[in-house]
Amino acid sequence: MPGRLFRILAVMTTVLVMVGTGVAWSSLRSLESGINRISTAALGGGGDDGAVDILLVGMDSRTDAHGNPLSEDELATLRAGDDVSTNTDTIILVRIPNNGRSATAISIPRDSYVQAPGLGKTKINGVFGQVKLEKMKELVEEQGEDAATAEPKAVEAGREALIKTVAKLTGVTVDHYAEVGLLGFALITDALGGVNVCLKNAVDEPLSGANFPAGWQKLNGPQALSFVRQRHDLPRGDLDRVTRQQVFMASLAHDIISGQTLSSPSTLSRLRSAVQRSVVLSDGWDIMDFVQQMQKLAGGNVAFATIPVLAEDGWSDDGTQSVVRVDPAQVQQWVAGLLQDQAEGKTEKLAYTPGNTTVDVVNDSDINGLAAAVSEVLTEKGFVAGKVGNNEADHVTSSQIQAAKSDDLGAKAIAEQLGNLPVVENASVPSGAVRVVLSHDYAGPGSGLDGGSHTVTQSASDTTDSGTTTQVPPSPIITAGAADPKCVD
């Protein structure tokens, strides 16, 4: 069962808000004292840069954080069934720079096909369980240990293998580890009074129990579990499910950081009970120190991203398993760049996608078809096509990008695509839109003068690109800065 881990990020931000809203430090100590702790030898001690890297793991578990089986009613409410599993179906790496002003949560799809220590190539969600099983066989069958004594040792081996696998894939050394099972998601969501989400279309998918109308809505714990578990009947399958997890986490983090959810002692009491029953943390993680480090965090500086994927519907090397294909070198380069940008405070830029901007393209030259050709170029890059035609506003002597503000991210992105055209502030351009004005000097993409496939005499349907490598388009980067949740599939 996928998607259990967002509550851990909620726990971290919840603790922060407790401080920011004047909650007594004794409440924080009370919260911390009841959390189950585990030892893990594979963790690092923090890098020279002082940043904290946390591995958040959602377990497909039918027990609570202390190993107690869930009740029949709880299993039924969560639609969990009675299968026993140790799959880690949600894996998120969180980086918090030493200034505490930002947080980046990087999702790793559960079927990512990776190199795991001692296992070779395998799906990342099975690393924990495979190593645990092998360790149990070694301790019980070969060394004669009692199963109850061997269990915690085998679990620790599974955790360490997963930590090392994530580090190998991303190039990031993990400092702290957090784990939660099925129950935790629902308990923490309900403790906070539900979470707002938005769907582009109505859904009715019986396998996950997802049955929701289109538009904005507030979900309780069991509903939220169905929302983040659905992967069938989605355009991008598991990748869209990851996006759902991220928008849910972003909405939850926004409410917590903005102080909207922790206004009453009863809410804090429910949250404390939920966390203590459902969360496992690594030894040596001082929550009080962590709180102090995060006091400057704001919702707009919490970003959620997904590692780059080569193929969402790939196959294992032996051809027996459907997997998500990834390139470790590409992942490491992407992670390094993302974390550097986030540390430098470029969250808004990170979250920008071309689909956020509608582009009008107008022709202020005597070259027929120029505006249409350039509009096609931008549409293929993901920008939303707006009006195309001749310039009926003031004449321009050179090509330019017009936007309501000169620092508009969409305008800058379009300018880069069209050969670094200048961005000119124009109050008549609506927010969220950009106007491209093409003059006689334009020689960028679509002009036929840049060696590209789009010219004023060709349309996109007449030409195809060749010699390029097909790759899954990157997932959008989502932040917790907006009061209204992003609408998703």
C-alpha positions in Angstrom: 0.0 0.0 0.0 1.6 3.2 -1.1 1.8 6.6 0.4 2.2 6.7 4.2 4.9 9.2 4.8 3.7 12.8 4.5 2.7 12.7 8.1 6.4 12.7 9.1 6.9 16.0 7.4 3.8 17.1 9.1 5.3 16.0 12.4 8.4 18.1 11.7 6.5 21.2 10.7 4.0 20.6 13.5 6.8 20.8 16.1 8.0 24.0 14.5 4.6 25.6 14.7 4.3 24.6 18.4 7.3 26.8 19.0 6.1 29.6 16.8 2.6 29.7 18.4 3.9 29.7 22.0 3.2 26.1 22.9 5.1 25.1 26.0 8.4 23.3 25.6 7.1 20.7 28.0 4.5 19.8 25.3 7.4 19.2 22.8 9.2 17.0 25.3 6.0 15.1 26.0 5.6 14.5 22.2 9.2 13.4 21.8 9.3 11.1 24.9 6.6 8.7 23.6 8.0 8.2 20.1 9.5 4.7 19.4 13.3 5.0 18.8 15.5 2.6 16.7 19.3 2.3 16.2 20.7 2.5 12.7 24.4 2.1 12.0 24.2 3.3 8.4 23.4 6.9 9.2 25.8 9.7 8.8 26.6 12.5 11.3 25.8 15.4 9.0 28.0 16.9 6.4 30.5 19.7 6.6 27.9 22.1 5.3 25.7 21.6 8.4 22.7 20.5 6.4 20.4 17.8 7.7 19.3 14.9 5.4 16.3 12.8 6.5 15.0 9.6 5.0 11.3 9.3 5.4 9.9 5.8 4.8 6.2 4.7 4.6 5.8 1.0 5.5 3.2 -1.3 4.2 2.5 -2.4 7.7 -0.5 -3.7 9.6 1.0 -2.8 13.0 1.6 0.4 14.9 5.0 1.9 15.6 5.4 -0.3 18.6 4.6 -3.6 16.8 1.1 -3.9 18.0 -1.4 -5.4 15.4 -4.1 -3.1 14.2 -7.6 -3.9 15.2 -10.2 -5.4 12.8 -12.0 -2.1 12.8 -8.9 -0.2 12.0 -7.9 -2.5 9.2 -11.4 -2.2 7.7 -11.4 1.6 8.0 -8.1 1.8 6.3 -9.0 -0.8 3.6 -5.7 -2.4 4.5 -6.7 -6.1 4.3 -4.7 -8.7 6.3 -1.6 -9.3 4.1 1.6 -9.0 6.0 4.3 -6.9 4.1 7.5 -5.1 4.7 7.5 -3.1 1.4 8.6 0.5 1.7 6.1 2.0 -0.7 6.9 5.6 0.1 10.5 6.8 0.1 11.2 10.5 0.5 14.6 12.2 1.1 14.4 15.6 2.9 17.2 18.1 2.8 17.2 21.0 5.3 20.1 23.5 4.8 22.0 24.7 7.9 20.2 28.1 7.8 16.8 26.3 8.4 15.1 28.6 5.9 14.0 25.9 3.4 13.2 22.2 3.1 13.3 20.0 -0.1 11.4 16.7 -0.1 12.5 14.4 -3.0 10.3 11.4 -3.8 11.7 8.2 -5.2 9.0 6.1 -7.0 8.5 2.8 -5.3 9.3 0.7 -8.4 12.6 2.5 -9.2 15.0 -0.1 -10.5 18.2 0.4 -8.6 21.5 -1.2 -7.5 21.1 -2.4 -3.9 24.0 -3.6 -1.7 24.1 -7.4 -1.6 21.0 -7.7 -3.9 22.0 -6.4 -7.3 19.4 -4.7 -9.4 15.9 -4.7 -7.8 12.9 -2.5 -7.1 13.7 -0.1 -4.3 10.5 -0.8 -2.4 11.6 -4.4 -1.9 15.1 -3.8 -0.6 14.0 -3.5 3.1 11.9 -6.7 3.0 14.4 -8.8 1.0 17.3 -8.0 3.3 15.2 -8.5 6.4 14.1 -12.0 5.1 17.7 -13.0 4.3 18.9 -11.9 7.7 16.1 -13.8 9.5 17.1 -17.0 7.6 20.7 -16.5 8.5 20.0 -15.9 12.2 17.3 -18.5 12.7 18.1 -21.3 10.3 21.8 -21.1 10.2 22.8 -19.7 13.6 19.8 -21.2 15.6 18.6 -17.9 17.2 15.1 -17.6 18.5 12.8 -15.8 16.0 11.8 -13.2 18.5 15.4 -12.3 19.2 16.3 -12.3 15.6 13.4 -10.1 14.4 14.8 -6.7 15.5 18.2 -7.6 14.1 16.7 -8.5 10.8 14.6 -5.3 10.7 17.7 -3.2 11.4 19.5 -4.9 8.6 16.6 -4.1 6.3 16.6 -0.4 7.3 20.4 -0.1 6.8 20.2 -1.7 3.4 17.5 0.8 2.3 19.5 3.8 3.7 22.6 2.7 1.8 20.6 2.1 -1.4 19.0 5.6 -1.2 22.5 7.1 -0.6 24.0 5.3 -3.6 21.1 6.4 -5.9 21.1 10.1 -4.8 24.6 10.7 -3.7 23.3 12.1 -0.4 24.4 10.7 3.0 21.3 10.1 5.3 21.6 11.7 8.8 18.2 10.7 10.3 15.6 8.1 9.6 11.8 8.3 10.2 9.3 5.5 9.6 5.5 5.2 9.8 2.9 2.6 8.8 -0.6 2.6 7.5 -2.3 3.8 10.7 -0.2 6.9 11.1 -1.4 8.5 7.9 -5.0 8.4 8.9 -4.4 9.3 12.6 -2.3 12.4 12.0 -4.7 13.6 9.2 -7.7 13.3 11.5 -5.8 14.8 14.4 -5.2 18.0 12.3 -8.9 18.2 11.3 -8.4 16.9 7.7 -6.5 18.3 4.7 -7.6 20.2 1.6 -7.0 18.8 -1.8 -8.1 19.6 -5.4 -8.9 17.2 -8.2 -9.1 18.2 -11.9 -11.7 15.5 -12.5 -14.0 13.3 -10.5 -12.6 9.9 -9.6 -14.2 6.5 -8.7 -11.6 3.8 -8.4 -12.6 0.8 -6.3 -9.2 -0.8 -5.7 -8.0 2.2 -3.6 -11.5 3.3 -2.5 -10.9 6.7 -4.1 -14.4 8.2 -4.9 -14.3 12.0 -5.0 -15.9 14.8 -7.0 -13.8 17.3 -9.0 -12.6 20.5 -7.3 -11.5 21.5 -3.9 -12.5 19.3 -0.9 -11.3 18.5 2.6 -10.4 14.8 3.3 -10.4 12.9 6.6 -7.8 10.3 7.4 -9.3 7.2 5.6 -10.3 9.4 2.6 -6.9 10.9 2.4 -5.3 7.4 2.4 -7.4 6.5 -0.6 -6.5 9.7 -2.3 -2.8 9.1 -2.1 -3.0 5.3 -2.7 -4.7 5.5 -6.1 -2.5 4.6 -9.1 -4.9 2.9 -11.5 -6.9 5.1 -13.9 -4.3 7.9 -13.7 -2.6 9.3 -16.8 0.9 8.6 -15.5 0.2 5.8 -13.1 2.6 5.7 -10.2 4.1 9.1 -11.0 0.7 10.7 -10.7 0.2 9.0 -7.4 3.5 10.5 -6.2 2.3 13.9 -7.3 -0.9 13.3 -5.2 1.3 12.5 -2.2 3.2 15.7 -2.8 0.2 18.0 -3.1 -1.3 16.4 0.0 2.0 17.0 1.9 2.2 20.6 0.6 -1.3 21.4 1.8 -0.7 19.8 5.2 2.6 21.6 5.6 1.1 25.0 4.6 -1.7 24.7 7.1 0.7 23.7 9.9 3.3 26.3 9.1 0.7 29.1 8.8 -0.6 28.2 12.2 -4.1 27.3 10.9 -4.4 23.9 12.5 -2.8 24.0 16.0 -5.1 26.5 17.7 -6.5 24.3 20.5 -5.1 22.1 23.2 -7.4 19.3 22.1 -5.8 19.3 18.6 -2.4 19.2 20.1 -3.4 16.3 22.4 -4.8 14.3 19.4 -1.7 15.0 17.4 0.6 13.9 20.2 -1.3 10.6 20.6 -1.2 10.0 16.8 2.5 10.6 16.5 3.4 8.5 19.5 1.4 5.6 18.2 2.5 5.7 14.6 6.0 7.2 14.2 9.5 5.6 14.5 12.6 7.8 14.7 16.3 7.0 14.7 18.3 7.3 17.9 20.4 10.5 18.2 17.8 12.7 16.5 17.3 15.5 19.0 13.9 17.0 18.1 14.5 20.1 20.2 17.7 20.9 18.3 15.8 20.2 15.1 13.1 22.7 16.1 15.6 25.4 16.7 17.1 24.8 13.3 13.8 25.1 11.5 12.4 28.2 13.2 12.9 30.4 10.1 11.0 27.9 7.8 8.1 29.3 5.8 5.6 27.4 3.6 6.8 28.9 0.4 10.3 27.5 1.1 9.1 23.9 1.4 9.4 22.2 -2.0 8.4 18.7 -3.2 10.1 17.1 -6.2 10.4 13.7 -7.9 13.7 12.2 -9.2 14.0 12.1 -13.0 12.7 9.0 -14.7 13.8 7.3 -17.9 10.8 5.1 -18.3 7.7 4.7 -16.1 6.8 1.4 -17.9 10.2 -0.2 -18.1 11.2 -3.8 -17.5 13.8 -5.4 -15.3 17.0 -6.8 -16.8 15.6 -10.3 -16.8 12.3 -9.2 -18.4 10.1 -10.5 -15.6 9.1 -7.3 -13.7 7.6 -4.0 -14.7 9.8 -1.3 -13.2 10.5 2.4 -13.3 13.9 2.9 -15.1 16.2 5.5 -13.6 19.8 6.6 -14.4 21.8 7.0 -11.1 24.2 9.4 -12.6 21.4 11.6 -13.9 19.6 11.4 -10.5 22.7 12.4 -8.6 23.3 15.4 -10.9 19.7 16.5 -10.7 19.6 16.1 -6.9 22.8 18.1 -6.4 21.4 20.9 -8.6 18.0 20.9 -6.9 19.4 21.0 -3.4 21.8 23.8 -4.3 19.0 25.9 -5.8 16.8 25.3 -2.8 19.6 26.3 -0.4 20.1 29.5 -2.3 16.4 30.4 -1.9 15.2 29.7 -5.4 12.1 27.8 -4.4 9.7 29.8 -6.5 11.9 29.3 -9.6 12.1 25.6 -8.9 8.3 25.3 -8.7 7.7 27.1 -12.0 6.5 25.0 -15.0 5.6 26.3 -18.5 2.0 25.2 -18.0 1.6 28.1 -15.6 1.9 30.6 -18.4 -0.4 31.5 -21.3 1.5 33.0 -24.2 0.1 35.4 -26.8 2.4 35.8 -29.9 1.9 38.8 -32.1 3.7 39.7 -35.4 5.0 43.2 -35.8 6.9 42.4 -39.0 6.0 41.8 -42.6 7.0 38.1 -42.4 3.9 36.1 -42.9 3.3 33.2 -40.5 6.0 34.1 -38.1 3.7 34.4 -35.0 2.1 31.0 -35.7 5.5 29.3 -36.1 6.9 30.7 -32.8 3.6 29.9 -31.0 4.0 26.3 -32.1 7.6 26.2 -30.7 6.4 27.5 -27.3 3.4 25.1 -27.2 5.7 22.2 -27.8 7.8 23.4 -24.8 4.7 23.1 -22.6 3.5 26.8 -22.5 -0.2 27.4 -23.0 -1.1 28.8 -26.4 -2.9 32.1 -26.3 -3.8 34.6 -29.1 -1.8 34.5 -32.3 -2.0 37.3 -34.9 -0.7 40.7 -35.8 0.4 43.3 -33.3 -2.4 45.9 -32.9 -0.8 47.7 -30.0 2.1 50.1 -30.1 4.7 49.4 -32.8 8.0 48.0 -31.6 11.4 48.4 -33.3 12.9 45.2 -31.9 11.5 41.8 -30.7 10.6 41.6 -27.0 8.8 39.7 -24.3 6.1 41.7 -22.5 4.8 40.9 -19.0 3.1 42.6 -16.1 6.4 42.5 -14.2 9.9 42.3 -15.6 10.9 39.5 -13.2 7.9 37.3 -14.2 9.2 33.7 -14.2 7.2 32.8 -17.3 8.5 35.8 -19.2 12.1 34.8 -18.3 11.5 31.2 -19.3 10.1 32.2 -22.7 12.9 34.7 -23.3 15.4 32.0 -22.7 13.6 29.7 -25.2 13.6 32.4 -27.9 17.2 33.4 -27.8 17.3 35.6 -24.7 14.9 38.3 -25.9 14.6 41.2 -23.5 11.7 41.3 -21.0 9.8 44.5 -21.0 7.3 45.5 -18.2 3.9 46.2 -19.6 1.0 46.8 -17.2 -1.6 45.8 -19.9 -0.5 42.2 -19.8 -2.6 40.2 -17.4 -0.9 38.3 -14.5 -0.1 34.7 -15.5 0.2 35.7 -19.2 3.0 36.8 -21.4 3.0 38.6 -24.8 5.7 37.9 -27.4 6.1 40.7 -29.9 8.1 39.7 -33.0 9.8 42.4 -35.1 11.9 42.2 -38.3 15.0 41.4 -36.3 13.8 38.1 -34.8 16.1 35.2 -35.8 15.2 32.7 -33.0 13.3 29.4 -33.0 10.4 29.4 -35.4 12.0 32.0 -37.7 13.7 29.4 -40.0 17.0 31.2 -39.4 18.2 29.2 -36.4 18.4 25.7 -38.0 15.3 24.5 -36.2 12.5 22.4 -37.7 9.8 25.1 -37.3 9.8 27.8 -40.0 7.2 30.3 -41.2 6.3 27.8 -44.0 6.0 24.7 -41.9 3.7 23.6 -39.1 4.4 21.3 -36.2 2.4 18.5 -37.9 4.8 18.6 -40.9 8.0 18.1 -39.0 9.3 15.6 -36.5 12.4 15.7 -34.4 14.9 12.9 -34.9 17.9 11.5 -33.1 16.6 12.5 -29.7 16.3 10.2 -26.6 12.7 9.8 -25.4 12.4 10.4 -21.6 9.5 10.8 -19.2 8.8 14.5 -18.8 9.8 15.8 -15.4 7.2 15.9 -12.7 6.3 19.4 -11.5 7.9 20.8 -8.4 5.3 21.7 -5.8 5.6 24.1 -2.8 3.7 24.6 0.4 3.4 28.4 -0.1 -0.1 28.6 -1.5 -3.3 28.6 0.5 -5.2 26.9 -2.3 -3.9 23.4 -3.1 -2.8 22.7 -6.7 -5.4 20.7 -8.7 -4.1 17.4 -9.9 -5.3 14.3 -11.8 
